[in-house]
């Protein structure tokens, strides 16, 4: 592999477009694009499956990993950025994994290469895309940190939200929390509403802060999954107990400096009523789309920019390209009046990681991919003092297991999971005893387990 020479990147010429070397003794170069929740674990898992002569490179914008599930805590001051971040450079170096912190400008799958910011080119034999999403704040006027609402999607956004939270405590007023149409990650929106409620009660100002939750979901607790167990009843009850009003089937049309305009729609999509919601603080999760480095590449992505894959996590048009995590295209669960995306939870992503590592390892041995991710899901939604947990096996219905539960144990479990996962990242490990123990305690099989197809 040569960097900086497009014609020779990865030992291939443009004439090798769309091809990859399979089996044999030749060295193969695997590139993981992205080092977030899925990408960093993908790199660790892939490293354990490679031959001594193979190379592994991680391409990421910067060298810092931040544990995104802790962002709601960061936004109310329960965590500091340093508490939930890891410098990946020394960890990856110790594991024998090269890091390119320039970030990707564009993936060029026909040439088996990634063009980096700054002009260098990294060639690959196999590419694993784990970029996460781009945040589509621009799709709603005034939405996002550059507009008039807060975000917890990134650590830097959560830090900005903490400054706005401090102002809210000093000058209490109405709060609007939720997600906009097209969003696909509703758990953190509910989490933040409840965590904010707890933080405001702790500050003794909750009585002066009316709260409203807005969501495009057709009902509370839909979660982009058509519910899991009794999430509808559990979350509705929790909202009532905390005096949080809600609006479902909510299309957010614009955010201004002190108010949000929301259209509540009927089942046919027609406008039922328009709400003008004043706020002193608002946090709304945006819709996602594919990142610029891959968006619009014919055969690689869908119109929204998400990577299309088969059951082996493999792109049909470019068979040496795999994808895991939030960047993967998954169709919505059923028809809804407004666009409601499907979430990709952390445990589901780890199942994708395990299947991808198994399948690339098979290709390196000259075999065909046979591993299929189970796409099971566990979610721990923290409320600040208690929470709701749900298990969906598989995540997409119909399911074998469809379970949800509420209690103070969820808050403790969420803290434990944060510590476990950050330890896993800091030590460069793809798995730990703790994960297996917790999943056994929940009475479910290991969620990273994959299905190996029988040989014909």
TORKOL-4160 file (C-alpha; in steps of 0.2 Angstrom, whole numbers, padded with zeros to 4 digits, m for minus):
456
<pt num="1" X="0000" Y="0000" Z="0000"/>
<pt num="2" X="0006" Y="0017" Z="m0005"/>
<pt num="3" X="m0001" Y="0033" Z="0002"/>
<pt num="4" X="m0002" Y="0048" Z="m0009"/>
<pt num="5" X="m0002" Y="0039" Z="m0026"/>
<pt num="6" X="m0020" Y="0035" Z="m0032"/>
<pt num="7" X="m0013" Y="0024" Z="m0046"/>
<pt num="8" X="m0004" Y="0012" Z="m0034"/>
<pt num="9" X="m0014" Y="0014" Z="m0018"/>
<pt num="10" X="m0016" Y="m0003" Z="m0009"/>
<pt num="11" X="m0004" Y="m0011" Z="m0022"/>
<pt num="12" X="m0018" Y="m0009" Z="m0035"/>
<pt num="13" X="m0020" Y="0000" Z="m0051"/>
<pt num="14" X="m0036" Y="0008" Z="m0057"/>
<pt num="15" X="m0038" Y="m0007" Z="m0068"/>
<pt num="16" X="m0041" Y="m0017" Z="m0053"/>
<pt num="17" X="m0057" Y="m0007" Z="m0049"/>
<pt num="18" X="m0070" Y="m0017" Z="m0039"/>
<pt num="19" X="m0058" Y="m0032" Z="m0036"/>
<pt num="20" X="m0050" Y="m0039" Z="m0021"/>
<pt num="21" X="m0037" Y="m0052" Z="m0018"/>
<pt num="22" X="m0044" Y="m0067" Z="m0009"/>
<pt num="23" X="m0034" Y="m0080" Z="0000"/>
<pt num="24" X="m0016" Y="m0085" Z="m0003"/>
<pt num="25" X="m0001" Y="m0078" Z="0006"/>
<pt num="26" X="m0002" Y="m0060" Z="m0001"/>
<pt num="27" X="m0004" Y="m0046" Z="0012"/>
<pt num="28" X="m0021" Y="m0038" Z="0013"/>
<pt num="29" X="m0024" Y="m0021" Z="0019"/>
<pt num="30" X="m0041" Y="m0018" Z="0029"/>
<pt num="31" X="m0046" Y="0000" Z="0032"/>
<pt num="32" X="m0059" Y="0005" Z="0045"/>
<pt num="33" X="m0067" Y="0021" Z="0041"/>
<pt num="34" X="m0073" Y="0029" Z="0057"/>
<pt num="35" X="m0068" Y="0027" Z="0075"/>
<pt num="36" X="m0085" Y="0030" Z="0084"/>
<pt num="37" X="m0095" Y="0018" Z="0094"/>
<pt num="38" X="m0094" Y="0004" Z="0081"/>
<pt num="39" X="m0078" Y="0009" Z="0072"/>
<pt num="40" X="m0066" Y="0007" Z="0086"/>
<pt num="41" X="m0073" Y="m0010" Z="0092"/>
<pt num="42" X="m0073" Y="m0015" Z="0074"/>
<pt num="43" X="m0054" Y="m0011" Z="0073"/>
<pt num="44" X="m0051" Y="m0021" Z="0089"/>
<pt num="45" X="m0061" Y="m0036" Z="0083"/>
<pt num="46" X="m0054" Y="m0036" Z="0066"/>
<pt num="47" X="m0036" Y="m0036" Z="0072"/>
<pt num="48" X="m0039" Y="m0052" Z="0081"/>
<pt num="49" X="m0045" Y="m0061" Z="0065"/>
<pt num="50" X="m0030" Y="m0055" Z="0054"/>
<pt num="51" X="m0015" Y="m0065" Z="0048"/>
<pt num="52" X="0002" Y="m0059" Z="0054"/>
<pt num="53" X="0006" Y="m0052" Z="0037"/>
<pt num="54" X="m0010" Y="m0042" Z="0035"/>
<pt num="55" X="m0012" Y="m0023" Z="0039"/>
<pt num="56" X="m0026" Y="m0013" Z="0048"/>
<pt num="57" X="m0028" Y="0005" Z="0047"/>
<pt num="58" X="m0041" Y="0017" Z="0055"/>
<pt num="59" X="m0046" Y="0033" Z="0046"/>
<pt num="60" X="m0054" Y="0045" Z="0057"/>
<pt num="61" X="m0056" Y="0064" Z="0059"/>
<pt num="62" X="m0045" Y="0067" Z="0074"/>
<pt num="63" X="m0038" Y="0054" Z="0087"/>
<pt num="64" X="m0051" Y="0056" Z="0101"/>
<pt num="65" X="m0065" Y="0044" Z="0105"/>
<pt num="66" X="m0080" Y="0050" Z="0115"/>
<pt num="67" X="m0093" Y="0039" Z="0122"/>
<pt num="68" X="m0109" Y="0047" Z="0114"/>
<pt num="69" X="m0122" Y="0038" Z="0126"/>
<pt num="70" X="m0115" Y="0049" Z="0140"/>
<pt num="71" X="m0119" Y="0065" Z="0131"/>
<pt num="72" X="m0136" Y="0068" Z="0141"/>
<pt num="73" X="m0126" Y="0067" Z="0157"/>
<pt num="74" X="m0113" Y="0079" Z="0150"/>
<pt num="75" X="m0126" Y="0092" Z="0145"/>
<pt num="76" X="m0132" Y="0094" Z="0163"/>
<pt num="77" X="m0115" Y="0093" Z="0171"/>
<pt num="78" X="m0115" Y="0076" Z="0178"/>
<pt num="79" X="m0100" Y="0072" Z="0167"/>
<pt num="80" X="m0085" Y="0082" Z="0160"/>
<pt num="81" X="m0078" Y="0079" Z="0143"/>
<pt num="82" X="m0062" Y="0071" Z="0149"/>
<pt num="83" X="m0073" Y="0058" Z="0159"/>
<pt num="84" X="m0080" Y="0050" Z="0143"/>
<pt num="85" X="m0066" Y="0052" Z="0130"/>
<pt num="86" X="m0051" Y="0042" Z="0126"/>
<pt num="87" X="m0035" Y="0046" Z="0115"/>
<pt num="88" X="m0035" Y="0032" Z="0103"/>
<pt num="89" X="m0017" Y="0036" Z="0096"/>
<pt num="90" X="m0007" Y="0026" Z="0109"/>
<pt num="91" X="m0020" Y="0012" Z="0111"/>
<pt num="92" X="m0021" Y="0009" Z="0092"/>
<pt num="93" X="m0002" Y="0010" Z="0091"/>
<pt num="94" X="0000" Y="m0003" Z="0105"/>
<pt num="95" X="m0012" Y="m0014" Z="0096"/>
<pt num="96" X="m0002" Y="m0013" Z="0079"/>
<pt num="97" X="m0016" Y="m0003" Z="0071"/>
<pt num="98" X="m0011" Y="0012" Z="0060"/>
<pt num="99" X="m0021" Y="0028" Z="0063"/>
<pt num="100" X="m0024" Y="0041" Z="0050"/>
<pt num="101" X="m0032" Y="0056" Z="0059"/>
<pt num="102" X="m0034" Y="0067" Z="0044"/>
<pt num="103" X="m0052" Y="0060" Z="0041"/>
<pt num="104" X="m0059" Y="0055" Z="0024"/>
<pt num="105" X="m0064" Y="0067" Z="0010"/>
<pt num="106" X="m0071" Y="0054" Z="m0001"/>
<pt num="107" X="m0072" Y="0036" Z="m0003"/>
<pt num="108" X="m0068" Y="0030" Z="m0021"/>
<pt num="109" X="m0074" Y="0012" Z="m0021"/>
<pt num="110" X="m0071" Y="0009" Z="m0040"/>
<pt num="111" X="m0052" Y="0012" Z="m0036"/>
<pt num="112" X="m0052" Y="0003" Z="m0019"/>
<pt num="113" X="m0046" Y="0019" Z="m0011"/>
<pt num="114" X="m0050" Y="0033" Z="0002"/>
<pt num="115" X="m0045" Y="0050" Z="m0002"/>
<pt num="116" X="m0041" Y="0059" Z="0014"/>
<pt num="117" X="m0043" Y="0077" Z="0019"/>
<pt num="118" X="m0026" Y="0086" Z="0013"/>
<pt num="119" X="m0024" Y="0075" Z="m0002"/>
<pt num="120" X="m0016" Y="0059" Z="0003"/>
<pt num="121" X="m0024" Y="0042" Z="m0003"/>
<pt num="122" X="m0026" Y="0026" Z="0007"/>
<pt num="123" X="m0028" Y="0011" Z="m0003"/>
<pt num="124" X="m0037" Y="m0005" Z="0003"/>
<pt num="125" X="m0041" Y="m0023" Z="m0001"/>
<pt num="126" X="m0056" Y="m0022" Z="0011"/>
<pt num="127" X="m0065" Y="m0007" Z="0018"/>
<pt num="128" X="m0077" Y="m0007" Z="0033"/>
<pt num="129" X="m0087" Y="0009" Z="0033"/>
<pt num="130" X="m0092" Y="0014" Z="0051"/>
<pt num="131" X="m0093" Y="0033" Z="0050"/>
<pt num="132" X="m0109" Y="0036" Z="0059"/>
<pt num="133" X="m0121" Y="0049" Z="0052"/>
<pt num="134" X="m0121" Y="0067" Z="0046"/>
<pt num="135" X="m0133" Y="0077" Z="0056"/>
<pt num="136" X="m0146" Y="0085" Z="0045"/>
<pt num="137" X="m0150" Y="0101" Z="0055"/>
<pt num="138" X="m0152" Y="0111" Z="0039"/>
<pt num="139" X="m0168" Y="0102" Z="0035"/>
<pt num="140" X="m0178" Y="0112" Z="0048"/>
<pt num="141" X="m0175" Y="0131" Z="0048"/>
<pt num="142" X="m0167" Y="0136" Z="0064"/>
<pt num="143" X="m0163" Y="0119" Z="0071"/>
<pt num="144" X="m0147" Y="0114" Z="0080"/>
<pt num="145" X="m0132" Y="0123" Z="0089"/>
<pt num="146" X="m0129" Y="0135" Z="0074"/>
<pt num="147" X="m0148" Y="0140" Z="0076"/>
<pt num="148" X="m0159" Y="0141" Z="0091"/>
<pt num="149" X="m0160" Y="0123" Z="0098"/>
<pt num="150" X="m0147" Y="0112" Z="0108"/>
<pt num="151" X="m0141" Y="0095" Z="0103"/>
<pt num="152" X="m0133" Y="0080" Z="0112"/>
<pt num="153" X="m0127" Y="0071" Z="0097"/>
<pt num="154" X="m0109" Y="0076" Z="0099"/>
<pt num="155" X="m0099" Y="0080" Z="0114"/>
<pt num="156" X="m0096" Y="0097" Z="0109"/>
<pt num="157" X="m0114" Y="0100" Z="0106"/>
<pt num="158" X="m0117" Y="0093" Z="0124"/>
<pt num="159" X="m0105" Y="0106" Z="0131"/>
<pt num="160" X="m0115" Y="0120" Z="0123"/>
<pt num="161" X="m0131" Y="0112" Z="0130"/>
<pt num="162" X="m0123" Y="0113" Z="0147"/>
<pt num="163" X="m0120" Y="0132" Z="0145"/>
<pt num="164" X="m0138" Y="0134" Z="0140"/>
<pt num="165" X="m0144" Y="0123" Z="0154"/>
<pt num="166" X="m0135" Y="0134" Z="0167"/>
<pt num="167" X="m0144" Y="0149" Z="0160"/>
<pt num="168" X="m0160" Y="0140" Z="0161"/>
<pt num="169" X="m0157" Y="0136" Z="0180"/>
<pt num="170" X="m0153" Y="0155" Z="0183"/>
<pt num="171" X="m0169" Y="0161" Z="0173"/>
<pt num="172" X="m0182" Y="0146" Z="0172"/>
<pt num="173" X="m0194" Y="0145" Z="0158"/>
<pt num="174" X="m0203" Y="0133" Z="0146"/>
<pt num="175" X="m0193" Y="0118" Z="0139"/>
<pt num="176" X="m0196" Y="0108" Z="0123"/>
<pt num="177" X="m0187" Y="0092" Z="0121"/>
<pt num="178" X="m0189" Y="0079" Z="0107"/>
<pt num="179" X="m0184" Y="0074" Z="0089"/>
<pt num="180" X="m0189" Y="0080" Z="0072"/>
<pt num="181" X="m0197" Y="0070" Z="0058"/>
<pt num="182" X="m0184" Y="0058" Z="0050"/>
<pt num="183" X="m0175" Y="0056" Z="0066"/>
<pt num="184" X="m0170" Y="0038" Z="0070"/>
<pt num="185" X="m0163" Y="0038" Z="0088"/>
<pt num="186" X="m0177" Y="0042" Z="0100"/>
<pt num="187" X="m0171" Y="0034" Z="0116"/>
<pt num="188" X="m0158" Y="0048" Z="0119"/>
<pt num="189" X="m0172" Y="0061" Z="0117"/>
<pt num="190" X="m0183" Y="0052" Z="0130"/>
<pt num="191" X="m0167" Y="0050" Z="0141"/>
<pt num="192" X="m0163" Y="0068" Z="0140"/>
<pt num="193" X="m0181" Y="0074" Z="0144"/>
<pt num="194" X="m0180" Y="0063" Z="0160"/>
<pt num="195" X="m0162" Y="0068" Z="0165"/>
<pt num="196" X="m0166" Y="0086" Z="0163"/>
<pt num="197" X="m0182" Y="0084" Z="0174"/>
<pt num="198" X="m0171" Y="0076" Z="0187"/>
<pt num="199" X="m0157" Y="0090" Z="0186"/>
<pt num="200" X="m0170" Y="0104" Z="0187"/>
<pt num="201" X="m0178" Y="0096" Z="0202"/>
<pt num="202" X="m0160" Y="0094" Z="0210"/>
<pt num="203" X="m0158" Y="0113" Z="0206"/>
<pt num="204" X="m0175" Y="0117" Z="0215"/>
<pt num="205" X="m0182" Y="0126" Z="0199"/>
<pt num="206" X="m0193" Y="0112" Z="0191"/>
<pt num="207" X="m0209" Y="0120" Z="0197"/>
<pt num="208" X="m0205" Y="0135" Z="0186"/>
<pt num="209" X="m0201" Y="0125" Z="0170"/>
<pt num="210" X="m0216" Y="0118" Z="0160"/>
<pt num="211" X="m0209" Y="0104" Z="0149"/>
<pt num="212" X="m0216" Y="0097" Z="0132"/>
<pt num="213" X="m0210" Y="0082" Z="0123"/>
<pt num="214" X="m0212" Y="0083" Z="0104"/>
<pt num="215" X="m0209" Y="0068" Z="0092"/>
<pt num="216" X="m0214" Y="0062" Z="0075"/>
<pt num="217" X="m0218" Y="0045" Z="0082"/>
<pt num="218" X="m0236" Y="0039" Z="0080"/>
<pt num="219" X="m0237" Y="0036" Z="0099"/>
<pt num="220" X="m0225" Y="0038" Z="0114"/>
<pt num="221" X="m0213" Y="0023" Z="0115"/>
<pt num="222" X="m0214" Y="0018" Z="0097"/>
<pt num="223" X="m0195" Y="0021" Z="0096"/>
<pt num="224" X="m0194" Y="0018" Z="0078"/>
<pt num="225" X="m0197" Y="0000" Z="0082"/>
<pt num="226" X="m0216" Y="0000" Z="0083"/>
<pt num="227" X="m0213" Y="m0002" Z="0102"/>
<pt num="228" X="m0204" Y="m0015" Z="0112"/>
<pt num="229" X="m0214" Y="m0024" Z="0126"/>
<pt num="230" X="m0224" Y="m0010" Z="0135"/>
<pt num="231" X="m0213" Y="0004" Z="0131"/>
<pt num="232" X="m0229" Y="0014" Z="0126"/>
<pt num="233" X="m0237" Y="0012" Z="0144"/>
<pt num="234" X="m0220" Y="0013" Z="0153"/>
<pt num="235" X="m0214" Y="0029" Z="0145"/>
<pt num="236" X="m0232" Y="0038" Z="0145"/>
<pt num="237" X="m0233" Y="0034" Z="0163"/>
<pt num="238" X="m0216" Y="0041" Z="0167"/>
<pt num="239" X="m0220" Y="0057" Z="0157"/>
<pt num="240" X="m0236" Y="0059" Z="0167"/>
<pt num="241" X="m0227" Y="0057" Z="0184"/>
<pt num="242" X="m0215" Y="0070" Z="0179"/>
<pt num="243" X="m0228" Y="0082" Z="0172"/>
<pt num="244" X="m0221" Y="0082" Z="0155"/>
<pt num="245" X="m0234" Y="0085" Z="0141"/>
<pt num="246" X="m0231" Y="0077" Z="0124"/>
<pt num="247" X="m0236" Y="0079" Z="0106"/>
<pt num="248" X="m0235" Y="0064" Z="0094"/>
<pt num="249" X="m0236" Y="0064" Z="0075"/>
<pt num="250" X="m0227" Y="0081" Z="0077"/>
<pt num="251" X="m0219" Y="0089" Z="0061"/>
<pt num="252" X="m0207" Y="0103" Z="0067"/>
<pt num="253" X="m0207" Y="0116" Z="0054"/>
<pt num="254" X="m0195" Y="0129" Z="0061"/>
<pt num="255" X="m0186" Y="0135" Z="0076"/>
<pt num="256" X="m0184" Y="0153" Z="0081"/>
<pt num="257" X="m0175" Y="0161" Z="0095"/>
<pt num="258" X="m0189" Y="0158" Z="0108"/>
<pt num="259" X="m0202" Y="0147" Z="0100"/>
<pt num="260" X="m0204" Y="0131" Z="0090"/>
<pt num="261" X="m0217" Y="0129" Z="0077"/>
<pt num="262" X="m0224" Y="0111" Z="0076"/>
<pt num="263" X="m0238" Y="0104" Z="0065"/>
<pt num="264" X="m0247" Y="0089" Z="0073"/>
<pt num="265" X="m0253" Y="0079" Z="0059"/>
<pt num="266" X="m0267" Y="0066" Z="0056"/>
<pt num="267" X="m0265" Y="0048" Z="0051"/>
<pt num="268" X="m0266" Y="0053" Z="0033"/>
<pt num="269" X="m0252" Y="0067" Z="0035"/>
<pt num="270" X="m0264" Y="0081" Z="0035"/>
<pt num="271" X="m0262" Y="0095" Z="0047"/>
<pt num="272" X="m0273" Y="0093" Z="0063"/>
<pt num="273" X="m0267" Y="0108" Z="0073"/>
<pt num="274" X="m0252" Y="0120" Z="0073"/>
<pt num="275" X="m0243" Y="0123" Z="0089"/>
<pt num="276" X="m0232" Y="0138" Z="0094"/>
<pt num="277" X="m0222" Y="0132" Z="0108"/>
<pt num="278" X="m0212" Y="0145" Z="0117"/>
<pt num="279" X="m0196" Y="0140" Z="0125"/>
<pt num="280" X="m0181" Y="0146" Z="0136"/>
<pt num="281" X="m0172" Y="0129" Z="0132"/>
<pt num="282" X="m0175" Y="0117" Z="0118"/>
<pt num="283" X="m0166" Y="0101" Z="0113"/>
<pt num="284" X="m0171" Y="0092" Z="0097"/>
<pt num="285" X="m0163" Y="0077" Z="0089"/>
<pt num="286" X="m0161" Y="0080" Z="0070"/>
<pt num="287" X="m0164" Y="0067" Z="0056"/>
<pt num="288" X="m0148" Y="0058" Z="0050"/>
<pt num="289" X="m0141" Y="0056" Z="0033"/>
<pt num="290" X="m0125" Y="0048" Z="0025"/>
<pt num="291" X="m0109" Y="0058" Z="0028"/>
<pt num="292" X="m0101" Y="0068" Z="0013"/>
<pt num="293" X="m0087" Y="0055" Z="0010"/>
<pt num="294" X="m0100" Y="0042" Z="0004"/>
<pt num="295" X="m0116" Y="0052" Z="0000"/>
<pt num="296" X="m0121" Y="0050" Z="m0018"/>
<pt num="297" X="m0110" Y="0036" Z="m0023"/>
<pt num="298" X="m0120" Y="0025" Z="m0035"/>
<pt num="299" X="m0121" Y="0007" Z="m0030"/>
<pt num="300" X="m0114" Y="0011" Z="m0013"/>
<pt num="301" X="m0128" Y="0021" Z="m0004"/>
<pt num="302" X="m0147" Y="0024" Z="m0005"/>
<pt num="303" X="m0154" Y="0041" Z="m0009"/>
<pt num="304" X="m0152" Y="0046" Z="0009"/>
<pt num="305" X="m0133" Y="0042" Z="0009"/>
<pt num="306" X="m0134" Y="0027" Z="0020"/>
<pt num="307" X="m0124" Y="0011" Z="0014"/>
<pt num="308" X="m0133" Y="m0003" Z="0007"/>
<pt num="309" X="m0128" Y="m0020" Z="0013"/>
<pt num="310" X="m0133" Y="m0038" Z="0011"/>
<pt num="311" X="m0136" Y="m0050" Z="0025"/>
<pt num="312" X="m0117" Y="m0052" Z="0027"/>
<pt num="313" X="m0114" Y="m0033" Z="0030"/>
<pt num="314" X="m0107" Y="m0032" Z="0012"/>
<pt num="315" X="m0111" Y="m0020" Z="m0001"/>
<pt num="316" X="m0119" Y="m0028" Z="m0017"/>
<pt num="317" X="m0110" Y="m0017" Z="m0029"/>
<pt num="318" X="m0093" Y="m0017" Z="m0021"/>
<pt num="319" X="m0091" Y="m0034" Z="m0013"/>
<pt num="320" X="m0075" Y="m0029" Z="m0004"/>
<pt num="321" X="m0084" Y="m0015" Z="0005"/>
<pt num="322" X="m0093" Y="m0019" Z="0022"/>
<pt num="323" X="m0103" Y="m0007" Z="0033"/>
<pt num="324" X="m0108" Y="m0007" Z="0051"/>
<pt num="325" X="m0118" Y="0004" Z="0063"/>
<pt num="326" X="m0128" Y="0020" Z="0060"/>
<pt num="327" X="m0122" Y="0022" Z="0042"/>
<pt num="328" X="m0131" Y="0006" Z="0037"/>
<pt num="329" X="m0147" Y="0008" Z="0027"/>
<pt num="330" X="m0162" Y="m0001" Z="0036"/>
<pt num="331" X="m0180" Y="0002" Z="0030"/>
<pt num="332" X="m0193" Y="0009" Z="0042"/>
<pt num="333" X="m0203" Y="m0003" Z="0052"/>
<pt num="334" X="m0221" Y="m0001" Z="0045"/>
<pt num="335" X="m0230" Y="0015" Z="0038"/>
<pt num="336" X="m0231" Y="0030" Z="0049"/>
<pt num="337" X="m0239" Y="0047" Z="0045"/>
<pt num="338" X="m0222" Y="0055" Z="0047"/>
<pt num="339" X="m0204" Y="0049" Z="0043"/>
<pt num="340" X="m0198" Y="0038" Z="0058"/>
<pt num="341" X="m0182" Y="0030" Z="0056"/>
<pt num="342" X="m0175" Y="0014" Z="0064"/>
<pt num="343" X="m0162" Y="0015" Z="0077"/>
<pt num="344" X="m0146" Y="0006" Z="0077"/>
<pt num="345" X="m0142" Y="0002" Z="0095"/>
<pt num="346" X="m0125" Y="m0002" Z="0102"/>
<pt num="347" X="m0128" Y="m0020" Z="0105"/>
<pt num="348" X="m0135" Y="m0022" Z="0088"/>
<pt num="349" X="m0119" Y="m0013" Z="0081"/>
<pt num="350" X="m0108" Y="m0026" Z="0090"/>
<pt num="351" X="m0117" Y="m0040" Z="0082"/>
<pt num="352" X="m0114" Y="m0032" Z="0065"/>
<pt num="353" X="m0095" Y="m0030" Z="0070"/>
<pt num="354" X="m0094" Y="m0048" Z="0075"/>
<pt num="355" X="m0102" Y="m0054" Z="0058"/>
<pt num="356" X="m0091" Y="m0042" Z="0048"/>
<pt num="357" X="m0075" Y="m0048" Z="0056"/>
<pt num="358" X="m0080" Y="m0066" Z="0053"/>
<pt num="359" X="m0084" Y="m0063" Z="0035"/>
<pt num="360" X="m0068" Y="m0054" Z="0031"/>
<pt num="361" X="m0058" Y="m0067" Z="0040"/>
<pt num="362" X="m0066" Y="m0080" Z="0029"/>
<pt num="363" X="m0062" Y="m0070" Z="0013"/>
<pt num="364" X="m0044" Y="m0069" Z="0018"/>
<pt num="365" X="m0044" Y="m0088" Z="0019"/>
<pt num="366" X="m0052" Y="m0090" Z="0002"/>
<pt num="367" X="m0069" Y="m0094" Z="0008"/>
<pt num="368" X="m0086" Y="m0086" Z="0006"/>
<pt num="369" X="m0094" Y="m0076" Z="0019"/>
<pt num="370" X="m0107" Y="m0086" Z="0030"/>
<pt num="371" X="m0109" Y="m0075" Z="0046"/>
<pt num="372" X="m0125" Y="m0066" Z="0048"/>
<pt num="373" X="m0128" Y="m0053" Z="0062"/>
<pt num="374" X="m0142" Y="m0057" Z="0074"/>
<pt num="375" X="m0147" Y="m0038" Z="0076"/>
<pt num="376" X="m0153" Y="m0041" Z="0093"/>
<pt num="377" X="m0155" Y="m0025" Z="0104"/>
<pt num="378" X="m0154" Y="m0020" Z="0123"/>
<pt num="379" X="m0157" Y="m0002" Z="0127"/>
<pt num="380" X="m0154" Y="0005" Z="0144"/>
<pt num="381" X="m0163" Y="0022" Z="0145"/>
<pt num="382" X="m0158" Y="0032" Z="0160"/>
<pt num="383" X="m0170" Y="0044" Z="0169"/>
<pt num="384" X="m0156" Y="0051" Z="0180"/>
<pt num="385" X="m0163" Y="0042" Z="0196"/>
<pt num="386" X="m0171" Y="0026" Z="0188"/>
<pt num="387" X="m0174" Y="0021" Z="0170"/>
<pt num="388" X="m0182" Y="0009" Z="0157"/>
<pt num="389" X="m0173" Y="m0006" Z="0149"/>
<pt num="390" X="m0179" Y="m0016" Z="0134"/>
<pt num="391" X="m0174" Y="m0031" Z="0125"/>
<pt num="392" X="m0179" Y="m0035" Z="0107"/>
<pt num="393" X="m0173" Y="m0051" Z="0099"/>
<pt num="394" X="m0172" Y="m0047" Z="0085"/>
<pt num="395" X="m0172" Y="m0028" Z="0084"/>
<pt num="396" X="m0184" Y="m0028" Z="0069"/>
<pt num="397" X="m0201" Y="m0037" Z="0072"/>
<pt num="398" X="m0208" Y="m0050" Z="0072"/>
<pt num="399" X="m0198" Y="m0055" Z="0088"/>
<pt num="400" X="m0194" Y="m0070" Z="0098"/>
<pt num="401" X="m0191" Y="m0059" Z="0114"/>
<pt num="402" X="m0201" Y="m0042" Z="0116"/>
<pt num="403" X="m0197" Y="m0036" Z="0134"/>
<pt num="404" X="m0196" Y="m0020" Z="0144"/>
<pt num="405" X="m0194" Y="m0016" Z="0162"/>
<pt num="406" X="m0193" Y="0000" Z="0173"/>
<pt num="407" X="m0183" Y="0003" Z="0189"/>
<pt num="408" X="m0168" Y="0011" Z="0198"/>
<pt num="409" X="m0157" Y="m0004" Z="0193"/>
<pt num="410" X="m0157" Y="0003" Z="0175"/>
<pt num="411" X="m0148" Y="0019" Z="0181"/>
<pt num="412" X="m0135" Y="0009" Z="0190"/>
<pt num="413" X="m0133" Y="m0003" Z="0175"/>
<pt num="414" X="m0131" Y="0012" Z="0163"/>
<pt num="415" X="m0117" Y="0019" Z="0174"/>
<pt num="416" X="m0109" Y="0001" Z="0174"/>
<pt num="417" X="m0110" Y="0000" Z="0155"/>
<pt num="418" X="m0102" Y="0017" Z="0153"/>
<pt num="419" X="m0087" Y="0011" Z="0164"/>
<pt num="420" X="m0086" Y="m0006" Z="0155"/>
<pt num="421" X="m0086" Y="0001" Z="0138"/>
<pt num="422" X="m0074" Y="0015" Z="0141"/>
<pt num="423" X="m0062" Y="0002" Z="0149"/>
<pt num="424" X="m0064" Y="m0009" Z="0134"/>
<pt num="425" X="m0059" Y="0006" Z="0122"/>
<pt num="426" X="m0044" Y="0011" Z="0133"/>
<pt num="427" X="m0038" Y="m0007" Z="0134"/>
<pt num="428" X="m0040" Y="m0010" Z="0116"/>
<pt num="429" X="m0052" Y="m0025" Z="0119"/>
<pt num="430" X="m0066" Y="m0030" Z="0108"/>
<pt num="431" X="m0075" Y="m0040" Z="0122"/>
<pt num="432" X="m0074" Y="m0043" Z="0141"/>
<pt num="433" X="m0081" Y="m0054" Z="0155"/>
<pt num="434" X="m0092" Y="m0040" Z="0161"/>
<pt num="435" X="m0102" Y="m0040" Z="0145"/>
<pt num="436" X="m0106" Y="m0059" Z="0145"/>
<pt num="437" X="m0110" Y="m0058" Z="0164"/>
<pt num="438" X="m0123" Y="m0044" Z="0162"/>
<pt num="439" X="m0131" Y="m0052" Z="0147"/>
<pt num="440" X="m0132" Y="m0069" Z="0156"/>
<pt num="441" X="m0140" Y="m0060" Z="0170"/>
<pt num="442" X="m0153" Y="m0053" Z="0159"/>
<pt num="443" X="m0157" Y="m0070" Z="0153"/>
<pt num="444" X="m0153" Y="m0068" Z="0135"/>
<pt num="445" X="m0140" Y="m0076" Z="0124"/>
<pt num="446" X="m0124" Y="m0065" Z="0120"/>
<pt num="447" X="m0130" Y="m0052" Z="0108"/>
<pt num="448" X="m0114" Y="m0052" Z="0098"/>
<pt num="449" X="m0118" Y="m0070" Z="0094"/>
<pt num="450" X="m0119" Y="m0072" Z="0075"/>
<pt num="451" X="m0128" Y="m0085" Z="0064"/>
<pt num="452" X="m0116" Y="m0095" Z="0053"/>
<pt num="453" X="m0125" Y="m0102" Z="0037"/>
<pt num="454" X="m0124" Y="m0120" Z="0033"/>
<pt num="455" X="m0113" Y="m0125" Z="0019"/>
<pt num="456" X="m0123" Y="m0131" Z="0004"/>
